[in-house]
Amino acid sequence: MKVLQFTIPVPHDKTVIVQKDELPHFYPHLHRHQEIQLTWVQQGEGTLVAENNMYTFRSGDIYWLGVNLPHVFKSDPSYFAPSSRKKVQTLNIFFNVKGQLDSFFELPEIKNLKTFLQNQQTGFKVPPNHVAEISAKMLRMQNSSGVDQLIHFIELLKLLSSFHELEPLSSCSQPASYSEHEGIRIGAIYNYIMQMYDKPITLEDVAKQAHMTPQAFCRYFKKHTLHTFVSFLNEVRINEACKKLTDGNYDSIATVAYNCGFNSITNFNRVFKSVTHKSPSEYVESYLHNVVN
């Protein structure tokens, strides 16, 4: 897995791409592109890695991914099982503010929208209370063409720019600039940790994946992810634990802890609270409360 530089193919008669995808699983490689991407996960679940952070995603979630923000929607392992009949379904909008739309965003009437785009390079998740209205706007774009589609696009941006509670996906002020070689290394490290999170992983194990000494790996990983190896591994494990807890199909919290790579419930509880700021039982209670309401 590597950070691949994509160019989204744009038809000659389109400045905004509206793309519906239905696949066995999400594209598995860490990648980036010049186009801003708005993705509505209509069906599917897994982990979104955006730059140096990760998020559990489920059907109904909508994400804004800024220009050149390295990202990958990693489907849950069940999607890759030989007998799996699962599918993912998304509605995506891509547009390049430096392409044919460049002069449009220079119009004085569009100043507020341009400022909004410049302030959202690190991406965001559309707040749950706004998902219905944003998805409705996206569907209007999908079901229209020509000037009508462009009008709906402007209305969509106007609505998004009115939200004030947007939390950035990445803690970096600007997306990192990776060389191809660095991208390959970082992608391989991410992939290895996310595949092996439920097993004992040592610093030596993961350093070997990057073909580095443990000391060199620690410096490299911190520089490019703003995480230590342990903090990143803990976030992966807690992210997986959160998915298992909210799915409801578990025998006990202790079972979830051991299945996510923790060797003691005490350590699991401590790390869980440090990552989520809630105990496992409080997290489940809060999730169920939000679902019901």
N, C-alpha and C positions, 0 to 999 in steps of 0.2 A: 504494500500500500504506500502511495507516495502523494505528495501535493502536486497534483496535475494542474497545469494552467489551461483552462478551457476557454474556447471562444464559442458562445452560443450561436449557431447558425441563424441568421436573420434574413427572411425572404425580402426581396427587393421592394415589395409593396407594404412592408410592416416596419414600424418603429418600436412596437411593443409586442412581445411574444406571449401568447396565452397557450399553455401546453398542458394537456391532460395526460397523465401517465397511469398505466395499470401494469404492474410487473410482479414477478414472484417475490422480489425483495428489492430494497433500495440499492442504488449504485454504491458499491462497497469501498470506494477509494476516496481518501482525503483529497479535496480539490478546491479550486478557487477560480474566479472568472471576473472579468471587467463589469459584467452585468449585475445590477442589483436583482435579487431574487426574493420573491414573496411566495412561500409554499404553504398551502393548506393541506394538511395530512387528513384526507377523507377516510382512509382506512390504513391501519398499520400501527405498530408500536416498536419501540426500541430506544436507542440512545443517540442524541444529537451531540456531536463534538463540534464546537465552534471555537476556533483558535485554541485557547488554553482552558476552556471550561466545557462541562458536559451537562446534559439535561435529559431527563426522561421525557419522551414524547409519546402521545397516544392519539387515537383517532379524534379529530376535531381541532387539534392544535394548529395554529398558524404562526409561521416564523418569517421574519424579515432578515435577510442576510446581505450585508453591505458589500461594496466593491472590494474584490480580492480578499474577502474574509475566508480563510481556510475552514472547510466544514465537511462533515460527512454524516448522513443519516444512517446509522448502523442498525439494521433490523435485528430483532431478537433472534437468538440461536435457533429457535423452533422453525423459523422461516427457511432454514438451510437443511432441515432434516429431509432425507430422501423421500419420505412418504408425505411430506408437507403439501397441502393444497392451499395454503395461505397465499394471499396476495396483498400488495400495497397499492393504494390508489391516492394520487395527489392531483391537485390543480395548482399550476405554477404560473407566475407572471415574471418575465425577465425584461429588463430594459437597461440601456446603456446611456447614462447622462452625458457622456462624451462623444456619442455617436451622432445620429441624425437629430436627436433631441437637444443637442447642445445649444443651438440658437434659441430654441423654445424656452429653456430654463434661464436665458439671459433677459427675457422680457421683464419689465419692471413689475407687471401685474403678478408675476410668478415668483417674486422675490421670497415670499414666506415659504413656498414649497421648496425652493432651492436651499434655503437655510435649513429646513427640516432634513433634506437629503444629506447635507454636509454634516449634520449632527448625529446621523444614524449609521456611521461607518461600521460600528461594532455590532450592529444588529440588535434585534429585540424579539421577544415573544408577544404576540397580540394578547392583551389581558383577556381572561375568559369572559368577562362581562361585555366585551366588544366583538367577540368572535362571530356572533350571529349577523351583525350588521356588515362586518368586513367580508364574510363569506358570501353574503347576498350581493355585495358590490362585485366580488370576483365572478360570481355566476352571471351577472349582467354583462360583464366583459366577455365571458366565454360565449354567451348567446348573442353577441352583436358583432358588427364588423364596420370597417370604414370609419367615418367620422363619429358615428355613435359609440364605437368602442373606445376611441380616443377621449370622448367626453366622459365616459364612465371611468376611464383611467384617471383623468384629472379629479373627478369626484372622489375616487378612492384615495388618492394622495391627499386631498384636502381633508378627508375624514381622518386618515391616519395622523396627519400633522396636528390635529386638534387634541390628541391624547397627551396627557401630561404625566402619566404614571408608568412610562416605559423604562424597563430595566435592561441595561445592555447585556448581550450574551457574552461578550468578551470583556475582560478587565483591562485590555490593552487599548490605549487611546486611538491607535492606528493599527490596522492589520500588519503583522510582521512580514518582512520581506525575506522569503526563503529562496535560496538557490535550489536548483533541482536536486543536488546532492544532499543538502540539508533536509529537503522535503522528503526524500526517500528514507532517510534515517528516522526522522520524527514520525513519519507515517508507520514505519515498521515497529517503532517503540510503542506507539498507541495501540496498534493492532495486537501486538504480543500481550500487552497488559490486559486489554479488554477480552482477549480469548482465554487468558490464564488466571483471571482474577480470583477464581474459586479454589485455586491451588496455592501451596506455599511458593512464593516468588522472592528470591533474594536479589539484592543489589547486583551481585555478580552475574546472576542469570540474565537480567535485563541489560547490563552493560555489554554482555557478549553479543546481544542482538544488534547493538550499535557498533560492534567491533571497537570497543574502547575499554580502557582500564576503568575500574569503579570510580576512581578519583576524577578522571577526565569526564566520565559520563555525568557525574553529579553536577559539575560546573556547566556542562553543555545543556543538560536538561533544564536546569534552573534558568539559564540565560534565555532559552527559547520558549519555555512554557510558564515561567514564573512560579512553578511548583518544584518542591523537592520530589524525589521519587516516591517517598513514603506518603506524602500528602496527596499526590496524584492517584496512587494505588488505593488509598483510603476512600477517595472520592468515587472512584470506579466501583469499589465494593459497596459503599453506602448507596450509590445510585441504583445498583442492582437490588440491594436490600429493599429500597423504597418501592421498586416495582413489584417485588414479591409480596411485600406487606399490603400494598393497596390492591393487588389482584385478589387477595382474600383466600387463596388456595395454599395455606400453610398450616402445619400442625402446631407450631409454637414459634415465638420470637427467637428462642434459642436455636431452633432448626434453621431458621432463616440466616442467623448469624453464622453458623457452621457451614451452611451451603454457599455463603458468600466469602469464605476464606478466613474467617476469624476463628481463633482457637480458644477463645473464652468469651462468655456472655458479658463479663464485666468490661473487657476491652471494647467489645462491640458497642455496648451502651455508651461508653465514654466517647468513642469516635463518632458514633451516630449523632450524639448531641453537639459535638464540636462542629460537625458539618451542616446539620439541619437546624440547630438551635432548639431542638425538641427531643424528648425521649422517643423511642420507637412507638410506645403506646399513645403518646400525645400526638405524634405524627399521623397515626392511623385515625385517631379521633378527629383531628383537624381535617383530614382528607374526606372522611365520611360526612362530616358536617357540611363541607363545601359542595360535595356531590348532591346531597339531599336538598341543599338550598340553591 
